[in-house]
Amino acid sequence: MNIKIISIASKKTEYESIISDYLRRLPPQITSEHIKIPIVRRTKKQSINQIIEAEGNSFLEKIAERETLIVLDQRGRSVSTNEFSNWMQDWLDNAINPIFGIGGPDGFSESVLNRADKILSLSSMTLPHSLVPVILAEQLYRSWSILNHLPYHRS
């Protein structure tokens, strides 16, 4: 399985090593990559909707038509860690290579949300944009540890 995390983000953050650490913990049969798309520079001449559309178009260019896209958005569905690990088992069983999309600071355009196979909310709380990939990478590793009965996860 190949997992892609595609983020619309400004620059390298201090959390990059943490993201890499969690993704490196996954076994060799699960490859992963974190791809960053630069955020659109905010100016007074552009509306937030124009910015979100431009970022969304850049994002959608990276996604093939048949790829499984899970978009992270606060309006999405919340799932438990165990349910998320069930998703991972399904991806493994069915040779699905999920792509996780993390929008810019203002979120995703409707076109991206409409393209998504699933819309996932990590929390109903507002999270710092730079922490979202960290939380996602940790949950991916945690899901793997649950599926393989590793002592990392404690219910």
C-alpha positions as CSV (number, residue, x, y, z in Angstrom):
1,M,0.0,0.0,0.0
2,N,1.2,3.5,-0.8
3,I,-0.2,6.4,1.4
4,K,0.1,9.9,0.2
5,I,-0.5,13.0,2.3
6,I,-0.9,16.1,0.2
7,S,-0.9,19.3,2.1
8,I,-1.5,22.8,1.0
9,A,1.1,24.5,3.3
10,S,3.4,27.4,3.4
11,K,6.9,26.2,4.2
12,K,8.8,23.6,6.1
13,T,7.6,23.5,9.7
14,E,9.4,22.4,12.9
15,Y,7.1,19.3,12.9
16,E,8.6,17.7,9.7
17,S,10.8,15.4,11.7
18,I,7.8,14.2,13.7
19,I,5.8,13.5,10.6
20,S,8.7,11.6,9.1
21,D,9.3,9.6,12.2
22,Y,5.7,8.3,12.4
23,L,5.7,7.5,8.6
24,R,9.1,5.7,8.9
25,R,7.6,3.5,11.6
26,L,5.2,1.9,9.1
27,P,6.4,-1.4,7.7
28,P,8.2,-1.6,4.4
29,Q,5.1,-2.9,2.6
30,I,3.4,0.5,3.4
31,T,5.2,3.3,1.6
32,S,4.3,6.8,2.3
33,E,5.1,10.3,1.1
34,H,4.2,13.8,2.2
35,I,3.7,16.2,-0.7
36,K,3.4,19.9,-0.1
37,I,1.6,22.3,-2.5
38,P,2.5,26.0,-1.8
39,I,-0.4,28.1,-0.4
40,V,-1.5,30.9,-2.6
41,R,-0.1,34.2,-1.5
42,R,-2.9,36.2,0.2
43,T,-3.4,39.7,-1.3
44,K,-6.1,42.4,-0.8
45,K,-7.1,42.0,-4.5
46,Q,-8.2,38.3,-4.1
47,S,-11.2,37.1,-2.2
48,I,-10.8,34.1,0.1
49,N,-13.0,32.1,-2.3
50,Q,-10.6,32.9,-5.2
51,I,-7.7,31.8,-3.1
52,I,-9.4,28.6,-2.1
53,E,-10.4,27.8,-5.7
54,A,-6.8,28.4,-6.9
55,E,-5.4,26.1,-4.1
56,G,-8.1,23.5,-4.9
57,N,-7.2,23.5,-8.6
58,S,-3.5,23.0,-7.7
59,F,-4.5,20.2,-5.4
60,L,-6.8,18.4,-7.9
61,E,-4.0,18.4,-10.5
62,K,-2.1,16.0,-8.2
63,I,-5.0,13.5,-8.0
64,A,-5.8,10.9,-10.7
65,E,-9.5,10.2,-11.4
66,R,-9.6,6.7,-9.8
67,E,-7.5,7.4,-6.8
68,T,-9.1,7.2,-3.3
69,L,-9.2,10.6,-1.8
70,I,-9.8,11.3,1.9
71,V,-10.1,15.0,2.6
72,L,-9.5,16.3,6.1
73,D,-12.1,19.0,6.9
74,Q,-13.7,20.2,10.1
75,R,-17.1,19.6,8.5
76,G,-16.2,15.9,7.9
77,R,-17.2,12.8,9.8
78,S,-15.4,12.0,13.1
79,V,-14.3,8.4,13.5
80,S,-12.8,6.5,16.4
81,T,-9.2,5.3,16.2
82,N,-10.5,1.7,16.0
83,E,-12.8,2.6,13.1
84,F,-9.9,4.4,11.3
85,S,-7.8,1.2,11.8
86,N,-10.7,-0.7,10.1
87,W,-10.4,1.6,7.2
88,M,-6.7,0.8,7.0
89,Q,-7.5,-2.9,7.0
90,D,-9.9,-2.4,4.1
91,W,-7.2,-0.5,2.2
92,L,-4.8,-3.3,2.8
93,D,-7.3,-6.0,1.9
94,N,-8.4,-4.3,-1.3
95,A,-5.0,-2.9,-2.5
96,I,-6.2,0.7,-2.1
97,N,-3.6,3.5,-2.0
98,P,-5.3,6.3,-0.1
99,I,-4.5,9.9,-0.6
100,F,-5.1,12.2,2.3
101,G,-5.8,15.9,1.5
102,I,-5.1,18.7,3.9
103,G,-6.3,22.1,2.8
104,G,-4.8,25.5,3.3
105,P,-5.5,27.7,6.2
106,D,-8.9,28.6,4.7
107,G,-9.9,25.0,3.9
108,F,-10.7,23.3,0.6
109,S,-12.9,24.4,-2.3
110,E,-16.2,22.8,-3.0
111,S,-14.7,21.1,-6.0
112,V,-12.2,19.3,-3.8
113,L,-14.8,18.3,-1.3
114,N,-17.1,17.0,-4.1
115,R,-14.2,14.9,-5.5
116,A,-13.5,13.3,-2.1
117,D,-14.4,9.7,-1.4
118,K,-14.5,10.5,2.3
119,I,-14.4,13.7,4.3
120,L,-12.8,13.1,7.7
121,S,-12.7,15.4,10.7
122,L,-9.8,14.9,13.2
123,S,-11.6,17.1,15.8
124,S,-14.5,19.5,16.2
125,M,-11.9,21.8,17.8
126,T,-9.8,24.2,15.6
127,L,-6.3,22.8,15.2
128,P,-3.2,24.6,14.2
129,H,-2.7,24.0,10.5
130,S,0.8,22.7,10.8
131,L,-0.2,20.1,13.4
132,V,-2.8,18.3,11.2
133,P,-0.2,16.2,9.3
134,V,1.4,15.2,12.6
135,I,-1.9,14.0,14.0
136,L,-2.7,12.2,10.8
137,A,0.7,10.5,10.6
138,E,0.4,9.4,14.2
139,Q,-3.0,8.0,13.6
140,L,-1.8,6.0,10.6
141,Y,1.0,4.5,12.7
142,R,-1.5,3.8,15.6
143,S,-3.9,2.1,13.2
144,W,-1.1,-0.1,11.9
145,S,-0.1,-1.0,15.5
146,I,-3.7,-1.9,16.3
147,L,-4.0,-4.2,13.3
148,N,-0.7,-5.9,14.2
149,H,-1.4,-6.1,18.0
150,L,1.6,-3.9,18.9
151,P,1.8,-2.5,22.4
152,Y,1.8,1.2,21.1
153,H,-2.0,1.6,21.3
154,R,-3.8,1.3,24.7
155,S,-7.6,1.3,24.6
